[in-house]
Amino acid sequence: MTATSVPLREHGHAFSRAGERIGYALDGHFWRYAAGFLLLFLVCSIAEDLRLKMWNDELVTLYVAQQGSPREIIQATQEGMDATPPLYPIMVSAILPTVRPEALAVRLPATLGFTAMLLCILAFCRRRMPAVYAFIAASVAATICAFYATEGRCYGLVLGCAGGALLTWQSAIEDKRRVLWLSLLALCLTLATALHYYSIFLLIPLSLAEFVRWRRRRQPDFAVFAAMLPALAVLALHYPLIAVGRRYLSHFWAPGIATWRQLPDFYLQFALIPAAVVLVGLIARAIPRDQPRDRSAGTPVLPAQEWVAIGALALMPIVVIALSRYTTHVFLARYTLWAVIGLAVVSASLLCVTAGRQPLIGATVLAVMLGTVVTQQVLRLHQPPVLRQGEAIRRALQSVPDGPEPILIAYNHAFMELSSYAEPRVRQRLYYAQSRSLELRYRGSDLDYLLLSARRQRTKLHIVELDNFLEANPKFVLAARAEDYLPQYLAAAGYRLLPLSPRTALGLYEVEAPQS
């Protein structure tokens, strides 16, 4: 042994003891630190809710919520105003009169739901592993899908329901207050399904886990299976809305068609950080273990049924894509966003298994993950509150002089945002002109046409048929992106397009009808 190896080993033991002290502190005051973590995350998310401008999908939530009573919201959904279930807009409608500004009302249920998911992950993991790894699981989940904590759609609330279902299932099979936990399990699964139909697939991981328990106990737990039945009933109650939604499937938006290519996209988006956490654990396993053993050494992390539940949860996108290819034919990554709960818990559990004897590893990974969460929140708070899809057009329209000519926006998402956030002098001139035949010819989908047709009937947005617009307006201003088809179509039809801005990805034109 060299003279320098002794100090190095002493330093190693010192760092290891520091890791142990961090672990002891978190274990001893777990819920105090958990409350601080959750409160900080909630405050930062609400600050984002207040600061950011709503984008297209959130504005759709707002317009549906503004229909009034739950009955009107359900009717608007049935007419095709939105393709998602009506429960989330109903919740937003209930708080709109008291919560201001509107952006906060639209986003608050999702923010609270996302925070509830983090709470459930912390509670679920704390029962099985040291506090360090529970915080790692929560921070991984907070990092990989933080966007949905401040998006005014149903997905943040679905995450809260999914986390609640996992925690209440764990509690129901162990706690003496089974009636309470089974009731909450049924409520979480019911709400999740009512918020988004694809949440019905949450039943699969829990059912698989129950079959494992059935085999080990040699008798089924019928009470748990009974708690899953209300979710199926909710899906049946929504059948009229589901049936109406079939009209969108004939020519659905191309990126939403279920294909196996979406599978690597999902895991590249959500699984890289969990995979890195697992890799750290595997590397730590190869390190000689001459450090003091911590309290988790040699103890099992999760029982078999919970490994099955979280493992199946993490792998559910594979199952959902496979089933969607032969049923609805529709899949987007956010439809199975709740799989991130499985990814986060699996990664923390495997790290605990592989690096549990080296407390410094867990403390270091936690520090990195918490630093990532904090950095992510700080960067989001410092981003300028610009329009997500209409900012370039908004800036370009600032140079358009006042006049009677309407301004035609070729991109419907930008039109929705500009109709709420453009300058008043510009906003009153904005139009969106749609044509089902042109949508199908140039984009291969009539989804936007169907949705916007319903919104035209129930809002004051200037949405018109293209032929009617062109007949009534021989001269107008057109704002279009490079990928929009209107400039190409109008030029082919003999319209004169005079550029009002330099040739860039965004085109601003003065358009005149052909001379008869």
C-alpha positions as semicolon CSV with decimal commas, in nm:
position;residue;x (nm);y (nm);z (nm)
1;M;0,000;0,000;0,000
2;T;0,142;0,338;-0,100
3;A;0,165;0,637;0,131
4;T;-0,098;0,825;-0,066
5;S;-0,352;0,543;-0,065
6;V;-0,424;0,583;0,308
7;P;-0,535;0,949;0,282
8;L;-0,738;0,862;-0,027
9;R;-0,911;0,582;0,159
10;E;-0,972;0,813;0,455
11;H;-1,127;1,068;0,222
12;G;-1,342;0,791;0,075
13;H;-1,465;0,691;0,419
14;A;-1,531;1,057;0,502
15;F;-1,745;1,101;0,190
16;S;-1,923;0,775;0,266
17;R;-2,001;0,893;0,618
18;A;-2,133;1,220;0,471
19;G;-2,364;1,015;0,249
20;E;-2,481;0,820;0,552
21;R;-2,551;1,141;0,744
22;I;-2,762;1,271;0,455
23;G;-2,953;0,943;0,450
24;Y;-3,011;0,950;0,827
25;A;-3,132;1,312;0,810
26;L;-3,378;1,236;0,530
27;D;-3,500;0,922;0,707
28;G;-3,545;1,101;1,037
29;H;-3,735;1,399;0,898
30;F;-3,875;1,250;0,579
31;W;-4,210;1,424;0,563
32;R;-4,064;1,757;0,665
33;Y;-3,826;1,748;0,369
34;A;-4,096;1,604;0,146
35;A;-4,330;1,890;0,233
36;G;-4,058;2,141;0,152
37;F;-3,983;1,974;-0,183
38;L;-4,349;1,957;-0,282
39;L;-4,424;2,312;-0,168
40;L;-4,129;2,453;-0,361
41;F;-4,230;2,263;-0,674
42;L;-4,592;2,375;-0,638
43;V;-4,500;2,741;-0,589
44;C;-4,270;2,739;-0,894
45;S;-4,537;2,568;-1,104
46;I;-4,807;2,817;-1,003
47;A;-4,569;3,100;-1,088
48;E;-4,539;2,944;-1,434
49;D;-4,916;2,909;-1,455
50;L;-4,953;3,281;-1,391
51;R;-4,672;3,394;-1,617
52;L;-4,698;3,191;-1,936
53;K;-4,941;3,264;-2,216
54;M;-5,180;2,984;-2,305
55;W;-5,114;2,789;-2,623
56;N;-5,362;2,633;-2,863
57;D;-5,461;2,323;-2,663
58;E;-5,504;2,522;-2,342
59;L;-5,720;2,777;-2,520
60;V;-5,939;2,491;-2,638
61;T;-5,980;2,386;-2,274
62;L;-6,078;2,743;-2,187
63;Y;-6,332;2,777;-2,469
64;V;-6,495;2,446;-2,377
65;A;-6,502;2,540;-2,006
66;Q;-6,667;2,871;-2,094
67;Q;-6,969;2,690;-2,238
68;G;-7,119;2,705;-1,889
69;S;-7,293;2,413;-1,723
70;P;-7,159;2,056;-1,727
71;R;-7,446;1,966;-1,959
72;E;-7,341;2,232;-2,210
73;I;-6,978;2,123;-2,187
74;I;-7,074;1,762;-2,256
75;Q;-7,288;1,874;-2,549
76;A;-7,002;2,085;-2,688
77;T;-6,770;1,786;-2,659
78;Q;-7,023;1,567;-2,837
79;E;-7,043;1,823;-3,117
80;G;-6,667;1,791;-3,163
81;M;-6,536;2,106;-2,997
82;D;-6,263;1,896;-2,831
83;A;-6,148;1,538;-2,878
84;T;-6,083;1,471;-2,508
85;P;-6,342;1,382;-2,239
86;P;-6,535;1,669;-2,079
87;L;-6,437;1,616;-1,714
88;Y;-6,131;1,842;-1,713
89;P;-6,314;2,140;-1,873
90;I;-6,597;2,084;-1,623
91;M;-6,346;2,119;-1,339
92;V;-6,202;2,432;-1,496
93;S;-6,551;2,575;-1,544
94;A;-6,622;2,525;-1,173
95;I;-6,323;2,737;-1,065
96;L;-6,327;2,997;-1,344
97;P;-6,556;3,238;-1,153
98;T;-6,320;3,252;-0,852
99;V;-5,970;3,180;-0,987
100;R;-5,803;3,454;-1,186
101;P;-5,638;3,497;-1,429
102;E;-5,796;3,250;-1,668
103;A;-5,459;3,088;-1,740
104;L;-5,428;2,989;-1,374
105;A;-5,779;2,844;-1,368
106;V;-5,707;2,638;-1,679
107;R;-5,378;2,503;-1,542
108;L;-5,439;2,473;-1,169
109;P;-5,604;2,126;-1,169
110;A;-5,313;1,988;-1,374
111;T;-5,059;2,153;-1,143
112;L;-5,223;2,012;-0,832
113;G;-5,253;1,671;-0,996
114;F;-4,886;1,665;-1,094
115;T;-4,782;1,762;-0,741
116;A;-5,009;1,489;-0,603
117;M;-4,828;1,239;-0,825
118;L;-4,494;1,339;-0,668
119;L;-4,647;1,299;-0,322
120;C;-4,775;0,952;-0,408
121;I;-4,438;0,845;-0,547
122;L;-4,267;0,962;-0,229
123;A;-4,514;0,775;-0,010
124;F;-4,506;0,457;-0,221
125;C;-4,127;0,439;-0,226
126;R;-4,077;0,540;0,137
127;R;-4,251;0,222;0,252
128;R;-3,992;0,007;0,076
129;M;-3,661;0,187;0,062
130;P;-3,450;0,453;0,234
131;A;-3,568;0,811;0,196
132;V;-3,285;0,900;-0,042
133;Y;-3,424;0,668;-0,309
134;A;-3,781;0,785;-0,257
135;F;-3,665;1,139;-0,331
136;I;-3,469;1,015;-0,632
137;A;-3,783;0,855;-0,776
138;A;-3,986;1,174;-0,724
139;S;-3,716;1,399;-0,868
140;V;-3,678;1,174;-1,174
141;A;-4,053;1,198;-1,238
142;A;-4,048;1,575;-1,182
143;T;-3,766;1,613;-1,434
144;I;-3,875;1,396;-1,724
145;C;-4,228;1,534;-1,766
146;A;-4,228;1,871;-1,587
147;F;-4,399;2,039;-1,883
148;Y;-4,728;1,871;-1,791
149;A;-4,726;2,030;-1,445
150;T;-4,812;2,363;-1,608
151;E;-5,014;2,259;-1,913
152;G;-5,386;2,326;-1,894
153;R;-5,494;1,988;-2,019
154;C;-5,595;1,669;-1,841
155;Y;-5,253;1,500;-1,835
156;G;-5,115;1,646;-1,513
157;L;-5,431;1,543;-1,330
158;V;-5,419;1,197;-1,489
159;L;-5,066;1,160;-1,349
160;G;-5,197;1,244;-1,003
161;C;-5,472;0,983;-1,036
162;A;-5,225;0,721;-1,162
163;G;-4,988;0,788;-0,873
164;G;-5,282;0,775;-0,635
165;A;-5,395;0,442;-0,780
166;L;-5,049;0,290;-0,727
167;L;-5,027;0,415;-0,368
168;T;-5,381;0,319;-0,268
169;W;-5,338;-0,027;-0,420
170;Q;-5,021;-0,075;-0,215
171;S;-5,202;0,043;0,096
172;A;-5,513;-0,166;0,031
173;I;-5,321;-0,493;0,030
174;E;-5,132;-0,413;0,352
175;D;-5,320;-0,160;0,563
176;K;-5,602;-0,258;0,797
177;R;-5,823;0,025;0,666
178;R;-5,899;-0,167;0,347
179;V;-6,240;-0,013;0,286
180;L;-6,089;0,336;0,280
181;W;-5,799;0,245;0,053
182;L;-6,009;0,035;-0,183
183;S;-6,258;0,322;-0,213
184;L;-5,974;0,562;-0,296
185;L;-5,831;0,313;-0,546
186;A;-6,166;0,294;-0,723
187;L;-6,191;0,675;-0,719
188;C;-5,842;0,725;-0,866
189;L;-5,897;0,474;-1,147
190;T;-6,243;0,616;-1,219
191;L;-6,122;0,974;-1,238
192;A;-5,822;0,880;-1,453
193;T;-6,046;0,704;-1,704
194;A;-6,298;0,988;-1,706
195;L;-6,015;1,234;-1,774
196;H;-5,862;1,034;-2,059
197;Y;-5,992;0,712;-2,210
198;Y;-5,646;0,556;-2,252
199;S;-5,610;0,560;-1,873
200;I;-5,818;0,242;-1,871
201;F;-5,490;0,065;-1,949
202;L;-5,382;0,139;-1,592
203;L;-5,586;-0,166;-1,499
204;I;-5,339;-0,395;-1,674
205;P;-5,034;-0,341;-1,446
206;L;-5,249;-0,362;-1,134
207;S;-5,424;-0,676;-1,260
208;L;-5,093;-0,844;-1,341
209;A;-4,967;-0,760;-0,994
210;E;-5,283;-0,905;-0,842
211;F;-5,237;-1,228;-1,036
212;V;-4,889;-1,253;-0,882
213;R;-5,043;-1,207;-0,536
214;W;-5,311;-1,461;-0,625
215;R;-5,046;-1,718;-0,709
216;R;-4,847;-1,651;-0,394
217;R;-5,148;-1,639;-0,160
218;R;-5,329;-1,920;-0,346
219;Q;-5,649;-1,718;-0,337
220;P;-5,766;-1,410;-0,527
221;D;-5,828;-1,076;-0,362
222;F;-6,173;-1,011;-0,507
223;A;-6,202;-0,677;-0,328
224;V;-5,914;-0,529;-0,528
225;F;-6,057;-0,656;-0,856
226;A;-6,395;-0,511;-0,756
227;A;-6,231;-0,171;-0,702
228;M;-6,123;-0,176;-1,067
229;L;-6,475;-0,229;-1,204
230;P;-6,597;0,135;-1,172
231;A;-6,332;0,242;-1,424
232;L;-6,484;0,003;-1,678
233;A;-6,828;0,142;-1,599
234;V;-6,703;0,497;-1,660
235;L;-6,569;0,393;-1,999
236;A;-6,908;0,244;-2,083
237;L;-7,087;0,564;-1,976
238;H;-6,864;0,762;-2,211
239;Y;-6,944;0,536;-2,506
240;P;-7,167;0,796;-2,680
241;L;-6,876;1,043;-2,678
242;I;-6,632;0,772;-2,787
243;A;-6,863;0,675;-3,072
244;V;-6,890;1,037;-3,189
245;G;-6,511;1,062;-3,180
246;R;-6,481;0,789;-3,443
247;R;-6,542;1,051;-3,711
248;Y;-6,191;1,181;-3,643
249;L;-6,031;0,846;-3,723
250;S;-6,094;0,828;-4,098
251;H;-5,829;1,087;-4,177
252;F;-5,650;1,140;-3,845
253;W;-5,351;1,368;-3,796
254;A;-5,051;1,175;-3,936
255;P;-4,818;1,202;-3,631
256;G;-5,096;1,055;-3,417
257;I;-5,134;0,732;-3,615
258;A;-5,016;0,441;-3,401
259;T;-4,692;0,294;-3,539
260;W;-4,399;0,108;-3,388
261;R;-4,179;0,409;-3,474
262;Q;-4,342;0,593;-3,185
263;L;-4,203;0,345;-2,933
264;P;-3,837;0,457;-2,945
265;D;-3,958;0,818;-2,957
266;F;-4,145;0,766;-2,629
267;Y;-3,855;0,610;-2,445
268;L;-3,599;0,853;-2,587
269;Q;-3,816;1,133;-2,452
270;F;-3,893;0,990;-2,110
271;A;-3,651;0,705;-2,029
272;L;-3,303;0,851;-2,078
273;I;-3,274;0,996;-1,726
274;P;-3,414;0,682;-1,556
275;A;-3,172;0,475;-1,764
276;A;-2,883;0,696;-1,651
277;V;-2,986;0,643;-1,287
278;V;-2,986;0,265;-1,338
279;L;-2,648;0,285;-1,512
280;V;-2,501;0,465;-1,211
281;G;-2,623;0,180;-0,994
282;L;-2,465;-0,082;-1,220
283;I;-2,135;0,102;-1,215
284;A;-2,154;0,135;-0,837
285;R;-2,208;-0,240;-0,809
286;A;-1,870;-0,297;-0,970
287;I;-1,691;-0,072;-0,718
288;P;-1,518;-0,261;-0,432
289;R;-1,744;-0,235;-0,129
290;D;-1,506;-0,150;0,152
291;Q;-1,731;0,136;0,268
292;P;-1,951;0,092;0,576
293;R;-2,275;-0,087;0,503
294;D;-2,586;0,126;0,529
295;R;-2,919;0,012;0,668
296;S;-3,058;-0,096;0,333
297;A;-2,789;-0,357;0,271
298;G;-2,926;-0,705;0,226
299;T;-3,292;-0,601;0,256
300;P;-3,543;-0,652;-0,027
301;V;-3,662;-0,334;-0,191
302;L;-4,002;-0,430;-0,333
303;P;-4,218;-0,742;-0,300
304;A;-4,279;-0,939;-0,620
305;Q;-4,622;-0,793;-0,693
306;E;-4,490;-0,437;-0,675
307;W;-4,200;-0,515;-0,909
308;V;-4,458;-0,649;-1,153
309;A;-4,682;-0,344;-1,112
310;I;-4,414;-0,079;-1,170
311;G;-4,236;-0,284;-1,437
312;A;-4,557;-0,333;-1,632
313;L;-4,642;0,035;-1,583
314;A;-4,309;0,133;-1,737
315;L;-4,365;-0,099;-2,034
316;M;-4,729;-0,013;-2,100
317;P;-4,658;0,209;-2,406
318;I;-4,557;-0,111;-2,588
319;V;-4,891;-0,275;-2,505
320;V;-5,095;0,037;-2,583
321;I;-4,930;0,090;-2,922
322;A;-4,981;-0,276;-3,009
323;L;-5,350;-0,261;-2,918
324;S;-5,403;0,079;-3,079
325;R;-5,269;-0,045;-3,411
326;Y;-5,565;-0,284;-3,432
327;T;-5,836;-0,079;-3,258
328;T;-5,838;0,303;-3,255
329;H;-5,521;0,332;-3,471
330;V;-5,436;0,644;-3,268
331;F;-5,148;0,698;-3,026
332;L;-4,953;0,994;-2,891
333;A;-4,685;0,979;-2,624
334;R;-4,891;1,180;-2,378
335;Y;-5,170;0,919;-2,387
336;T;-4,954;0,690;-2,172
337;L;-4,770;0,961;-1,984
338;W;-4,840;0,776;-1,659
339;A;-4,574;0,523;-1,763
340;V;-4,317;0,774;-1,631
341;I;-4,425;0,678;-1,279
342;G;-4,312;0,324;-1,349
343;L;-3,988;0,444;-1,507
344;A;-3,908;0,669;-1,211
345;V;-3,983;0,408;-0,943
346;V;-3,806;0,128;-1,131
347;S;-3,492;0,338;-1,171
348;A;-3,483;0,437;-0,802
349;S;-3,554;0,080;-0,691
350;L;-3,279;-0,069;-0,908
351;L;-3,037;0,197;-0,785
352;C;-3,125;0,101;-0,428
353;V;-3,064;-0,267;-0,508
354;T;-2,731;-0,212;-0,681
355;A;-2,588;0,077;-0,477
356;G;-2,766;0,036;-0,143
357;R;-2,441;-0,062;0,030
358;Q;-2,276;0,264;-0,077
359;P;-2,474;0,554;0,072
360;L;-2,261;0,810;-0,106
361;I;-2,392;0,692;-0,445
362;G;-2,755;0,751;-0,351
363;A;-2,676;1,090;-0,195
364;T;-2,481;1,197;-0,504
365;V;-2,752;1,090;-0,747
366;L;-3,012;1,269;-0,535
367;A;-2,804;1,588;-0,534
368;V;-2,772;1,574;-0,912
369;M;-3,143;1,509;-0,962
370;L;-3,252;1,783;-0,723
371;G;-3,008;2,019;-0,891
372;T;-3,164;1,926;-1,225
373;V;-3,515;1,994;-1,096
374;V;-3,412;2,332;-0,953
375;T;-3,222;2,429;-1,269
376;Q;-3,517;2,327;-1,482
377;Q;-3,757;2,539;-1,276
378;V;-3,526;2,841;-1,273
379;L;-3,474;2,826;-1,649
380;R;-3,848;2,798;-1,709
381;L;-3,912;3,099;-1,485
382;H;-3,656;3,303;-1,681
383;Q;-3,793;3,218;-2,025
384;P;-3,979;3,509;-2,185
385;P;-4,358;3,458;-2,183
386;V;-4,401;3,439;-2,560
387;L;-4,662;3,264;-2,770
388;R;-4,567;2,903;-2,820
389;Q;-4,672;2,873;-3,185
390;G;-4,776;3,221;-3,291
391;E;-4,496;3,446;-3,168
392;A;-4,323;3,492;-3,505
393;I;-4,651;3,585;-3,670
394;R;-4,742;3,820;-3,382
395;R;-4,417;4,011;-3,426
396;A;-4,453;4,025;-3,803
397;L;-4,807;4,164;-3,775
398;Q;-4,682;4,456;-3,568
399;S;-4,552;4,610;-3,891
400;V;-4,886;4,578;-4,073
401;P;-5,050;4,920;-4,105
402;D;-5,403;4,979;-3,988
403;G;-5,667;4,922;-4,253
404;P;-5,996;4,755;-4,335
405;E;-5,841;4,446;-4,497
406;P;-5,880;4,125;-4,296
407;I;-5,571;3,933;-4,191
408;L;-5,587;3,565;-4,280
409;I;-5,378;3,333;-4,060
410;A;-5,290;3,011;-4,242
411;Y;-5,188;2,813;-3,931
412;N;-5,483;2,735;-3,705
413;H;-5,278;2,701;-3,382
414;A;-5,124;3,043;-3,436
415;F;-5,469;3,183;-3,512
416;M;-5,603;3,054;-3,180
417;E;-5,318;3,212;-2,985
418;L;-5,327;3,542;-3,173
419;S;-5,703;3,568;-3,125
420;S;-5,631;3,594;-2,751
421;Y;-5,296;3,774;-2,733
422;A;-5,249;3,989;-3,044
423;E;-5,283;4,367;-3,017
424;P;-5,650;4,473;-3,019
425;R;-5,607;4,662;-3,348
426;V;-5,482;4,340;-3,509
427;R;-5,701;4,094;-3,323
428;Q;-6,028;4,230;-3,462
429;R;-5,900;4,173;-3,818
430;L;-5,789;3,810;-3,772
431;Y;-5,954;3,527;-3,964
432;Y;-5,894;3,160;-4,018
433;A;-6,036;3,014;-4,340
434;Q;-6,076;2,639;-4,368
435;S;-6,148;2,395;-4,647
436;R;-6,200;2,026;-4,587
437;S;-6,103;1,931;-4,942
438;L;-5,779;2,129;-4,926
439;E;-5,696;1,989;-4,582
440;L;-5,730;1,638;-4,719
441;R;-5,539;1,720;-5,038
442;Y;-5,240;1,890;-4,880
443;R;-5,227;1,736;-4,531
444;G;-5,414;1,409;-4,565
445;S;-5,621;1,486;-4,253
446;D;-5,949;1,659;-4,182
447;L;-5,912;1,648;-3,802
448;D;-5,848;2,022;-3,768
449;Y;-6,139;2,100;-3,999
450;L;-6,382;1,895;-3,787
451;L;-6,264;2,042;-3,456
452;L;-6,261;2,402;-3,580
453;S;-6,606;2,367;-3,737
454;A;-6,750;2,291;-3,394
455;R;-6,558;2,577;-3,234
456;R;-6,688;2,814;-3,501
457;Q;-7,042;2,743;-3,385
458;R;-6,975;2,790;-3,013
459;T;-6,722;3,076;-2,997
460;K;-6,680;3,424;-3,140
461;L;-6,364;3,327;-3,325
462;H;-6,354;3,441;-3,688
463;I;-6,349;3,095;-3,845
464;V;-6,501;3,081;-4,194
465;E;-6,508;2,861;-4,502
466;L;-6,227;2,949;-4,742
467;D;-6,449;2,987;-5,049
468;N;-6,680;3,227;-4,864
469;F;-6,384;3,429;-4,738
470;L;-6,226;3,463;-5,082
471;E;-6,556;3,566;-5,237
472;A;-6,616;3,836;-4,975
473;N;-6,257;3,967;-4,961
474;P;-6,084;4,035;-5,294
475;K;-5,795;4,192;-5,101
476;F;-5,646;4,078;-4,768
477;V;-5,326;4,015;-4,577
478;L;-5,199;3,658;-4,546
479;A;-4,961;3,529;-4,277
480;A;-4,828;3,181;-4,350
481;R;-4,539;2,953;-4,260
482;A;-4,325;2,780;-4,520
483;E;-4,515;2,453;-4,465
484;D;-4,863;2,607;-4,502
485;Y;-5,040;2,533;-4,830
486;L;-5,242;2,854;-4,874
487;P;-4,973;3,062;-5,055
488;Q;-4,916;2,778;-5,302
489;Y;-5,287;2,725;-5,354
490;L;-5,369;3,094;-5,399
491;A;-5,083;3,149;-5,643
492;A;-5,201;2,852;-5,850
493;A;-5,553;2,997;-5,848
494;G;-5,427;3,322;-6,002
495;Y;-5,411;3,538;-5,689
496;R;-5,139;3,802;-5,672
497;L;-4,917;3,764;-5,363
498;L;-4,703;4,068;-5,281
499;P;-4,449;3,993;-5,004
500;L;-4,462;4,239;-4,715
501;S;-4,160;4,091;-4,534
502;P;-3,824;3,939;-4,632
503;R;-3,833;3,578;-4,747
504;T;-3,802;3,372;-4,430
505;A;-3,972;3,071;-4,275
506;L;-4,266;3,307;-4,219
507;G;-4,432;3,477;-4,514
508;L;-4,642;3,792;-4,486
509;Y;-4,826;3,882;-4,807
510;E;-5,070;4,132;-4,946
511;V;-5,309;3,923;-5,153
512;E;-5,528;4,043;-5,440
513;A;-5,787;3,840;-5,628
514;P;-5,730;3,775;-5,999
515;Q;-5,883;4,028;-6,235
516;S;-6,199;3,895;-6,395
